[in-house]
Amino acid sequence: MEDSKNKTEDKTPKVTGIGGIFFFSDNPAETREWYAKNLGLDVNEWGSTFESRNINKPDEVNQLQWSPFKSGSEYFSPSKKEFMINYRVQNIEELVKNLKANGVTILDEMETFDYGKFIHIMDSEGNKIELWEPVDGVL
């Protein structure tokens, strides 16, 4: 049985969870308000943030962002789908090397912000995917 110390030191380039769920809406403001009124989501101009604890690092609080985007937003391009998922990843640089070696379409250059690193790829079904290596505790 693997001890928790080895799990926390794991640097394997991989997805570790969901960082965000983004979808098209004809009227994002009304959609946010509907979810606030009817389902109790705490919303702001970007959507709603859900917090959870990392099971391997209980002191670490992780976030999942839920956000409606204006229908037709170019942010999902070149995908023709009405949604995009953001995956939390670890060791994003190595993951991108592996993806390139596997012939995966990389859509842009990696961007770095105070709260993490991002890059976008396409899956085999034409879904744009956002990969995010977060700096937890910044948000």
C-alpha positions in Angstrom: 0.0 0.0 0.0 1.3 3.4 -1.0 1.8 5.9 1.8 0.4 9.4 1.6 3.9 10.9 1.6 4.6 9.3 -1.8 1.3 10.6 -3.2 2.0 14.2 -2.2 5.5 14.0 -3.9 4.1 12.5 -7.1 5.2 14.7 -10.0 3.8 12.5 -12.8 2.5 14.8 -15.6 -1.3 14.1 -15.5 -4.8 15.5 -14.7 -5.5 15.7 -11.0 -9.1 17.0 -11.2 -11.6 19.3 -12.7 -10.8 23.0 -12.5 -13.7 24.5 -14.3 -16.9 23.9 -16.3 -17.6 26.5 -19.0 -20.6 26.5 -21.3 -22.5 28.7 -23.7 -25.5 30.7 -22.6 -27.7 33.1 -24.5 -27.7 35.4 -21.5 -24.9 34.6 -19.0 -26.1 37.2 -16.4 -29.6 35.8 -16.4 -28.2 32.2 -16.2 -26.0 33.1 -13.2 -29.0 34.7 -11.5 -31.3 31.7 -12.2 -28.7 29.4 -10.6 -28.3 31.7 -7.7 -32.1 32.0 -7.1 -33.1 28.4 -7.7 -30.0 26.4 -6.8 -28.3 28.7 -4.3 -25.1 29.2 -6.1 -23.0 32.1 -4.8 -22.4 33.9 -8.1 -20.3 36.8 -9.3 -19.6 38.3 -12.8 -17.6 35.1 -13.7 -19.9 32.5 -12.4 -19.5 30.5 -9.2 -16.5 29.0 -7.4 -16.8 25.7 -5.6 -14.1 24.9 -3.0 -12.9 21.5 -1.8 -10.0 20.0 0.1 -7.3 18.0 -1.5 -7.6 14.5 0.0 -3.8 14.0 -0.2 -3.1 17.5 1.3 -6.0 18.3 3.6 -4.7 21.8 4.3 -4.9 22.7 0.6 -8.2 24.2 -0.6 -8.9 23.7 -4.4 -11.3 25.6 -6.5 -13.6 24.6 -9.4 -15.0 27.5 -11.5 -18.5 27.2 -13.0 -19.0 29.8 -15.7 -21.6 30.6 -18.4 -20.1 32.3 -21.5 -22.0 34.3 -24.0 -23.1 32.0 -26.8 -20.7 32.1 -29.7 -17.8 33.3 -27.5 -14.5 32.9 -29.3 -12.9 31.6 -26.1 -14.0 28.1 -27.1 -12.6 28.3 -30.6 -11.7 26.5 -32.7 -14.0 24.0 -31.0 -17.6 24.1 -32.3 -18.9 22.6 -29.0 -21.0 24.5 -26.5 -18.8 23.7 -23.6 -15.2 23.5 -22.4 -13.7 21.7 -19.4 -10.7 23.0 -17.5 -8.6 20.2 -16.0 -6.3 20.7 -13.1 -3.0 19.2 -13.9 0.4 18.7 -12.3 3.8 19.1 -14.0 2.2 20.9 -17.0 5.5 21.4 -18.9 6.2 17.6 -19.0 2.5 16.9 -19.8 2.7 19.3 -22.8 5.9 17.5 -24.0 4.0 14.1 -23.7 1.0 15.6 -25.6 3.2 16.9 -28.4 5.0 13.5 -28.7 1.5 11.9 -29.0 0.5 14.2 -31.8 -2.1 16.1 -29.7 -3.0 19.6 -31.2 -1.6 22.3 -28.9 -3.6 25.5 -29.6 -1.5 28.2 -28.0 1.6 28.9 -25.9 1.6 28.3 -22.2 0.5 31.4 -20.2 1.6 32.0 -16.6 -0.3 34.0 -14.1 0.0 34.5 -10.3 -2.7 31.7 -9.9 -1.2 29.2 -12.3 -0.2 28.1 -15.8 -2.6 27.5 -18.7 -2.5 26.0 -22.1 -5.3 24.8 -24.5 -5.5 21.6 -26.5 -8.0 19.8 -28.7 -9.1 16.3 -28.0 -9.9 13.6 -30.6 -13.6 14.7 -30.8 -12.9 18.4 -31.5 -13.4 19.6 -27.9 -11.2 22.4 -26.7 -9.7 21.6 -23.4 -8.1 24.0 -21.0 -5.2 22.6 -18.9 -4.4 24.5 -15.6 -1.6 23.9 -13.2 -2.8 26.0 -10.3 -0.9 27.8 -7.6 -3.3 26.9 -4.8 -3.8 29.3 -2.1 -3.5 32.3 -4.4 -7.2 32.6 -5.3 
